Amino acid sequence: MLEKPAFIQGLFTYQGRGLGNPMAFQPPVTYVVPPDKRAQTIYFRAGNAAAEMIYLVLTRNGEPMRYFPVGAKGAIHVPLAVVEDLSPESRIEILVAAGEGLQSSVLLDVGFMEIA
């Protein structure tokens, strides 16, 4: 079995539409599982530059999989003990929910393992 890491990494800006309204980053923050592999999310790291709590939603093909709250001016590291297989060609996207009108940035480092 050949394994290969893949990542979503970067600093992404957003403008909040309310904590009840998660939205896509612009441009969208996505990862698509290669057509000849499966993948698993191994860890999720995020740093919130805002003075208010936000949360991030990891979605698969438009459906929420996991929620990650990130405190004001805080950071999280979640090594995922429960991993699920992501089918070939699954589209993973990260959404953000923040207070209405809040403009800030979030630093993301999300690790996946692709499995042949």
N, C-alpha and C positions, 0 to 999 in steps of 0.2 A: 504494500500500500504506500503510494507516494503522497506525502503531505507537503503543502506549500502555504506559507503565511500570506495573508493579504490584509490591508489596513485601510481605514478611513482616518486621515490625519489632517489637521489644519486648524486655523483660527477662522471662525465663521461669525458674521454679524447678523443681527436680527432686530426687528421692531415688534414688540409684543402686541397681541390682540386680546389679551385677557388670559388668565390661567385656565379657563375652561375651553380655550380655542387653540389647540396645538396647530402649528402651521409649518410649512416647508421653509427651509432656508432658501435664499435666492442668491446664486443658483442652488438647486436641490443637492443635498448631501446624500449620495447613494453608493451602493455597492451591488453589483449583479454577479451572482454565482455563475461561473463558466458553464457552458452547456454540457461539458463532459465530466463535471465534478459535482460533488456535494460539498457543503461547507458547514462549519460550526462557529458560532460567536464564542470566543475564548475569554475576552475581557473587554471592559468598557471604562474609559477614563474621561473625565470632563472637568474643566475649570470654568467657573462662572465669574466674569469680571464685574457684574452688576451688583448694586447695593441691595437687591431684592432676590428672593429665591426664584428659581426657574425650575422647569423640569423638561427632560428630553424623552422622546418616545421612539423606541426602535420598532419600526414597522416591517412587515413582510408582505409584499404584494398588496399594500394599502391597509393591512390589518395590524393593529397594535400587538406587539409581542411582549415588550418589557417597558417599564417606566422607571426613569432615573431622576429623582429630585436632587438638585444641586443648590446648596445654601448660598446665601448672600456672600459674595466675594470668597467663595469656597470652592473646594475641589472634591472629587470622589474617585476612587479606584475600586472597581468591582470585578474580582476574578470570578467568572461564572462557574459555579459548581454544577448547575443544571444546564446542560447543553442540549440543544435540539438540532437535528439534521436539517439543513436548509437545502431544498431540492435544487437540481440544476435549473438555471435561469431564474431563480427567485430574485426579486428586486427588493433589496433592503434599503430603507430610507430612514433618516433621522429627522424628526420633527422637534420643534421647540415651542414651549408655552411659557409666556411671561406676562407680567402685568400690562394692562392697556397702555400703549404708548412708550413703554420702556424700550430704549435703544441701547444695545450693548453688544458684547462679543462673548463667544464661548469657545474654549480650546477643546478639541476632541482628539482622542486617540483610541480607536476601536479596533481590536484585533480579531481576525477570522482565521480559521485553518481550513484550507481547501484540501479535500480528500479525493483521490482518484477512484 
